């Protein structure tokens, strides 16, 4: 049996498109998260409802209860639901409110930047019967400030319940509203009725009677009856939840002195739905125009209102049901000599961990490998997630790496060109109480944006400065599943990743679970190397040193001897060791990683090619 689905279009996802400066926020289409792969824009509330609210045809309206603590966002959600239905389905709603006068309610809608608020939100009873049809529906606001002039004719049971609702909310018992006759006008009622809220009525007999009255009147509401009820912690709301078809719980917590709203679908009688809590935020409209500011304006949308960040567990459950990611050949390193340590290269579509002490060239290696792959594969894209350095600082570091490795000028312009062509994206979050769901969502959006134009796109991701997690993003660090979930999501999307982390005194020894998940783990350790040891290592690889780099120059025996003679008695080098190589070479392989520039007295040893070089140590 097929049921009509009423899509909410609440919490639609967008992404930032650099190629469209006049309209930088574009609808997010995430095919791998769509049940049928249709590629429609994602609306997270509809996703959690399995497409929207289903109309089962039971001879009455569906009843939706919005419950939770005061200030959690229930009224905003009810108002936005009505607004989206007016815009996208031409539905007519009656919004009965005890919060304030009609003008204040309309102003509240306009404050969220809803573009058609002036047209959609009107005082109840002011809709002209013979007015030309609008391209939108309406949300008719009914409150105490204009009830005496209310002239809208409703079906009698619904009209009586509405009059009783407003009387019991705020009016004297002897108040007699002025309304038109008692005749019932078929088909003239609203599609959706909202009662905001039952808490305005004293708890007990009056509240229960009114709720039952509305439930009986629901047969005169074609689509939906929405009731808002504040319920504090521990308050028994079983009666209301039992009687309602759908229950949304919207709550908040002051975890670590940070106000976090949560959303969950506690019940949906006639349809499948997603269980569990998700993060909810209420946003003001985004009025930023500067391109650099827009790039940070996640979630990327102009209008304010409700936004739901789905839980990490929900996203992973979608990936769990998908077919396994097809395996591909590993990809080779671009660093001269590193094939001596990694004969198979880096694991494709898997995680590589670069761990160890500071100053060990870990970030340099990650930056270079990412750009080496992007520049040598037209289908390759790169994402740099920086927890420490902002966008400009990261660009400076990347530009220096490109120049140092390639010995070329104009690396900054080349990097900007890659960004403008959507080949590279730099993600940066200013430090703060960012939840794991927010962080995860932004990463998810960027990945799907880069994949949107070509499903064969190969993405390499560098997650830099993981050691900064606890200091800069404490809420993410407290979620034990945060890093494993990111690794699992990248794996499901077939993304090759580098996670760079330095050892810190307060950091978990397992690097937030990374060590148990990475397919390849390289450990970096600074260590002094005596000159005789270094001489033997270099001479053992003379042929390797002779053929590295530019074809126009080969390091001669005399140049090697001269360079070695000029070395100091002891030199600080970086030892790189394979800690884990799943399915590949046994752990324990080692070598020396060095950065060589034109001022280094060993420049000739490396055939005058600057950048990172690796000398494998024989085992």
N, C-alpha and C positions, 0 to 999 in steps of 0.2 A: 504494500500500500504506500503510495507516494503522498507526502505531506508538503504543504506550502511552507517555504522557508523564508522567514523575515530576517534578512541580513541587517546587522546593526551598523556596520561600517565605522565602528568606534575603535580607536587606537590603530588607525591605518599607519603602516610603516613607510617611510621615505628614506632616500639616501641622497648624499651630496654629489652633484654632478659638476665637475670643474668645467666641462665643455659647454655648460649652459648658464653663464653668469647672470642673465636676466631672470632665469627661473631655475635657480640652482638646486632646488629640492624636487626630486623626481620620484614617482611611485616605485616602491621596492617590490620587485618580482622575484620571489625565491622558489624556484621550481622544485628543488630537492626537498622543500618542506611542505609542498602541496600534495595532498593525498592522491590526486590524479595527474600531477605534473602539468596542470593547465597553464600555470604561469600568470595567474591573476594577482593583482595587488594584495598584499597581506594585510588583513585586519585581525589583530591578535585576539580581540574578543570573539569574533566569528570563528577563528581557529579553535579557540577553547570550547566553543559551543558546537563544533563539528559543522560549521557553515552558517550558523545563525540560530534563531529561535524557531522551532518547528511548530506549525499550526496543525494539530492532530484532528481537527474537525469534531470536537466533542459537544457542540451546541452552545458553547459559551467562550468567552475570552480566556486566553491563558492568564494566569495570575502570577505575577512576579513580585517577590518580596526582596527589597533592598534593606539589609539589616547590618548593624555594626555599631561601633562606638561613635559618639558625636565628633564631628570634625574630620571624619575619614574620607569624605567625598561622595556620599550617597546622593545628595541633592544634585551635585554637579553631574554625576553619571546619569541620573534620571533626566535632567534637562538636556544633556547632550544626546541621549538616546532619541528623545523626541525631535530634536533639531535634525539629526542625521536622517531619521525616517521622513521628515518633512521634505528634505532636500532630495533624497535618493529614491523614495517610494511614494511621494506626494501624500503621505499620511497626515491626518488631522488629529491633533492631540488636545486634550483639555488638561491643563496643569493646575491643580488646586494646591495652593501654597499658603502656609501660615507664617512663613519666614518674614515677609515684608510686603510693601505695596507693589502694585503691578509695574510701575515705572522702575522701581529698584530691581525687580526680577529681570526686566528687559535690559537694563543697564549692565547687570551681571553677565548676561549672555554676550553683550557687545564688548565687555571688558576682555573676554576670551578671544577677541578678534575674529569671531565667526562672521564671515563676509555677508551673509544674507540675514543677519539677525533682525534688522529693521523690517524686512519683508515677512519673515517667518513668525516672529513673536508679536502677538497682538493681544489687547485686552479681550477677554471673553465677551461675546455678544456684540462685537463691533464688526464682524465679518458680514459684509453686505450680501444679501441673498442673491441679488442679480448682478453681482460684480463679475467681470470677465475672468475666465479661468486662469489661474496663475500656473507658472511652470513648477511651483513648489506647493507643498502642503503648508499647514499652519500649526503653530503651538499657541493655543488660546490660554491666557493667564487669568486665573480667577483668584482674587484675594479680597480682603475686607474693604479695601479702599474704594472698590467700585461695585460691590455686590448689590447695593440698592438700585443701581441702574442696569442690572444684568437683564437682558431681554432675549437671550438665546433660548430657543425651545429645544428641550431634550426629551427623549423617551421618559415617561413618567417615573418609573422606578429609579432610573439613573439620576433624574433631576431631584427627586426627593432625597436620595442619598447624598447628593452634592450639597443641597441646602443644609441638611443635617450636619454634614461634615464641617462646613464653614461656621455654622451656628455653634457647634460644640467646641470648635477650635478657639474662637475668639469673641463671639458675640453674646449679648445678653439673651437669656432664655425667652424673653417676650418679643424678640426681634422678628419681624415679619418681612422677608425680602419681597421686592416687587418683581414678579416674573409673569410671563404670559400664561394663558389659560392652561387647564389641566390636560388638554388633549394630547395624545401621544402621536408624535410625528415620525413615522417610519422612515428610516434611512437618513435622518437628519442629525444623528448623534455622532460623536467623535469616534475615530478608529482606536484611539488609545486614551486612557484616563490615568492620571497620576495623582495620588494623594500624598502630599508631603507636608506634615507627617502625622502619623497616629500619636506621636508623643505630645502633640499640642492638646490632646484630649486626656483628661485624668485617667490613670490606669484603673481598670476595673470594669464595671458593667457597661458604662457608656462606650468605652473603647471596643469592647467585644461586640456589643450590639451593632455598632457602626461597621465594623469589619464584616460581620455576617451580612449586613444590609448591602454592602458593596459586592460581596460575593454573589448574592442573589441577583444584583443588578448587572452582573458580568455578562448575562445573556444578551444584554443590549449594547455591549461593546464588541465590535467585530474582531479586534485583534488582541489587545493586551490591557490588563488592569495592573498598574504598578503601585505598590504601597511601600512607603518608606517608614521604617521603624528603628529608632535608636535603641541599641541594647548594649549596656555596659558589660564588662567582664563578669561572668558568673550569673548574669540575669537569665532567667528561664524564658525562652521564646519558642518553646516546643509547639505550642498551639498554633502560632502564626506560621511556623515553618511547615507543620503538618498540613495545614489548610491550603498553602500555596503550591502551585505547580513547579515554580522555579524559585530558587533562593540564591541570591548573591550575598555573600558576607564580605563586607569591606571594613577593615580594621586598621589599627595603627599600633606601633610599638616604638618606644623611645630607647631602642638598643644603642648602648654606648653614647647616650645623650644625642642621638641622631634620630630624627622623626622619620620612620619608615612605614608607609602605608602598604597594606596587603589586600589582595583580592582572591576570592575563591568561589567556585561554583559548588555550593553545598548540596544542591539538589536540582535535578531537571527531570521531571516525572515522565515526559513523553519522548525523550531523546537521549542519545549517548552524549557524554560530555567529559571534559578533562578534570581529573581530581587534583587536589593539591593547591598550595598557596603560590601566588605570583605577586610580584611587586607592582604597585600602582602609584603613579605620580599625577599631580594636578599641575599643569604648566600654564604660565602666562604666554601671550602671543610672542612670537619671535620677531623683533623689529630690527634685527641686525642687518646691515647692508654690506659691510666690509667683507671681502672674500676670505680673508684669513680668519675672521670671526665666524663666518658661516661654516667653515670647515670644522670648527669645534662645536657647532650648534646641534649636537646630538641630544634627543632624537630630531632628525632633520625635518621640521615642519613649521609652517608659518603660523597656523592657528594654535591657540591654547586649548586647554581642556584635559580630558582624561587620556593617559597613556599607560598601557599595561606592558611591563617587561615580563615575558613568560619565564617560568622557572627553568633553570638549567636542566633539571631532570626531565621536564617536558620535551625540550629540544632533543635531548639524548634519546628519549623514548621513540621519537620519530626516526632518528638515524638507526636505531636498533632494528626497526622493521624493514629497513631497506636491504637490498642485495649487497653482499660484500664488495668492497672496493677492489677493482681488478688490479693485480700486481703488474708493475712495469720494471724495466731494467734500472738499476741504480745509476746515478749520474756522477760523472767524474769531477774531481776538484780542478780548479783553475790555478792553484798554487803550485809552482814548480817544485817537484820532488815529493809532494804529498801522496802521490800514488804508491810510493814506497811504504807508507803507513796504511793507506786505504786502497788496496789493489782493486776493490770493487767499487770504490767511490762512496758517495753518501746514499743512504737508503731512500729510494724514491717514494714519496707519499708518506713518509714516516718522520719520526722525531729524532733529531740529533741534539745532544746536550753538550755544551761547551762549558766546563766547570773548572774552578780553581782559583788561585790567588789573583789579586788585582795586578794590572800591568803585564798580563801574559798574552796580549794581542788577541784575546778571545773575540771582542767586538769587531776588531779590525778584520779578523778572519771571516766572521759572519757577514759583515758588510760586503767584503770582496766576493765571497762565494755567491751571495744573492745577486749582485750586479753582473758577475761573470755569467751567470745563467740567463739573466734578463737580456743582456746584450748579445748573447750567442744563440738565442732561440726566440723567433718572432712570436711564438704563442705563449711565451713566458711572461708572467707578471710578478711583481714583488711587493710585499707589505712589510713595513718596519714598524713594530710596536715598541715605543720608547716609554719606559717608566720613569726615566731620570731626566733626559734632555728634551727641551721643547722642540718645535718643528725647525726653527732656524738653526739652533745648535746642532740638531741632528743632520740638517743639510750641510752645515759646515764640515762636520765629521765625515759624512759620506763623500763630499767633494774632495777632501784631502785624501781619502782612501783611493778614490778613482785616479787622482793625479799621481799619487805615490806608486800605485801599482802599474799604471800605464805610462807614467812619465809624460803625460800630455798636459797641455794648458787648456783652459776653457772647460774644465770639468764641472764647474758650477752651472754653466749654461747647458751642458749635456744632461746634468741631473734634472734641471728645470724642464728640459724638453721631454724627458722620460715621464715626469709627473704630468705635464700638459697632455701627453699622449695616452694617459691612463695606463702606463706601464709600471709605474711605481706609486705607492701611496704611503705617506707617513702618518701614523696614528699616535696622538699624544693626548693624555688625560691629565689636566692639572691635579695635583695631589688633593685628596679630600676623602670624605666618607662616601665613596662610590660603592654601590652594592655589587656583588658578583653578577647579578642579573643584568645590570646596566652595562658593565664592562663586557660581558659575554655578548650582549646584544649588539653593541657597536662593532665588535670584531666580526660577528656574523653578517651584519649589513655590508661591511667593506668587502668581505669575501664574495658574497653573492653579487655585489655590484660589478666587481671585476670579471665575474663569470658570465654576466648577463649577455654580453655581446657575442661570446663564443664559448660554447660548452666544453670545447677542447682546450681551453686556457689552462696552462700549468702554472700554479702559484707557488712561490717560495716565500715563506714568512720568517722573519727574524724577530723573536721576542727578546728584546735587550733589557738587561739590568733586572732580572727576576729577583735579585737580592734586595731590591728596593721595595718589594711588595709590602712587607709588614710596616715599614716606616711611612710610606706614602698612601697606601690603600689598605688600612687595617681591617675593614669589613671583608675585603676579598681574601686577605691572609687568614682570617678566622674560618673561612669556609674550606674545610679539608678537601672537598671535591673540586675546588676551583681549577687548579692547574691540571689535574687528571681529566677534568671535563673538557678543557680547552684542547688538550692533546687528543682526546677521543674525537672531538668534533673535527679537528684538522685531519685526522686519519680518515674519518668518514667522507670528507670532501676531497681526499686524495692530494692533500697539500704537504709539500716537503717543508719541514720547519727546523729552525735552529733556536734553541733556548740558551741564552747566555746568562750565567750567574757567577758572581764572585763569592768567595767564602766570607761570611760575616759571623761574628760571635753569637748573635741572637738568632741566627737562621736555623731552621730545622735541618738536621743532618741529612735528611733525604730530599732536600730542596723542594718542599711542598709536594712530595710524591713524584717528582720528575725522574729521580734515579730508577724507580721501578718501572717506568713507562718508556723511556727512551730506547730506541732500537740501537743507537750508537752513542756511546759516552766517551768523550775525550777529556782527559784531565790535564790542566796546564799548571806547571809549577816552575817558578823562577829558581835557578840554581847556578852556582859558579862552576865554570869548566876550566881546568888547568890547561895551559898551552900545549903540553905534550899530548894530552888526550884529544884536544881539538885538532892538532896537526895530524894525528893518525886517522881521525874520522874524515878529515878533508881529503887526505891522500887516498883513502880507501874509495872515495867517490870522485876521483879525479876525472874519470870519463863523464860522469854525470855533470860535473861542474863545467866541463869543456863544451858540452853540447846544449846547455841551458841558454835560454834567452835569444838575443838577436843573432840571426844567421850570418851577419856580416862580421861577427867577432867570435873567436874561440879563445878561451883562456889557455895560454901556453904554460908549459912547465915552469918557465922563468917567472911569469906573472904570478903563478900560484906560490912559488917559493918566496918571491919578494913580498907578497901580501901576508903570508904566514910569518915571515921574519919580523914584520912590523907590528904583530899582535902583542898586546900586553901579556904578562905572565898568567893572568887569570881574567876570564871574561864572563860576564853575566849573560846567561842564555835562558831560554824557556824550553823546558822539557815537556813534550807532549806524549801522553801515554794512552793507549786504548784500554779503557776500563771494561767496556762491553761492546761487542760487535755481533749482534744477533744474526745468526745464520751465516756469518762470514768468518774472517780471520780470528783466531783465538786472541783473547785479551792478553795484554802484556807487551805488545809491540810499542816501541818507543822511537823518539827522534828529537832533534833540536829544531825549533822554529825560531827564525831570526828575521828581524826587519833590517833591510839594507837600503841605505840612501847613497846619494852621490858623494857625500862627505865621509862615508865609512871607508876605512882602509882595506876592507875586504871586497870593495866594489868590483874589482877585477875578477875575483873568484867566481862571481855569479854572472860572468859574461856581460857585465855592465848593464844588468837589468835590475832596476830598483824594485822595492816592495818586499812582501813576505817570501821567504824561501825556507825549505825544509830539508834537513839532512837526516835520513833514517839511520838509526843505530843498529848494527847487526846483532841479532839475537842468537 
